[in-house]
Amino acid sequence: GGVGHFSRYLKNKFPSWQVVHSDFTIKQYPELEKEGIATLALDFTNSPVGEAKYDLISMWEVIEHIHPSKFK
């Protein structure tokens, strides 16, 4: 999720979409909620994302922050 640029882009481009912005707990941006973007603190290396819960998941600049031991 980062600072929310892509989440904001999606919500502006597709206002009817339910956009969920997620990041690790240390990087939450609650001001996105005021813009109609749901936020979720999620460490996908330790918590399930959910099966068939989302239509699209994007991961910008993520892999370089994950220790190789966390990959399954």
Secondary structure, 3 states (H helix, E strand, C coil): CCCCHHHHHHHHHCCCCCCEEEECHHHCCHHHHHHCCEEEECCCCCCCCCCCCCCCCCCCCCHHHCCHHHCC
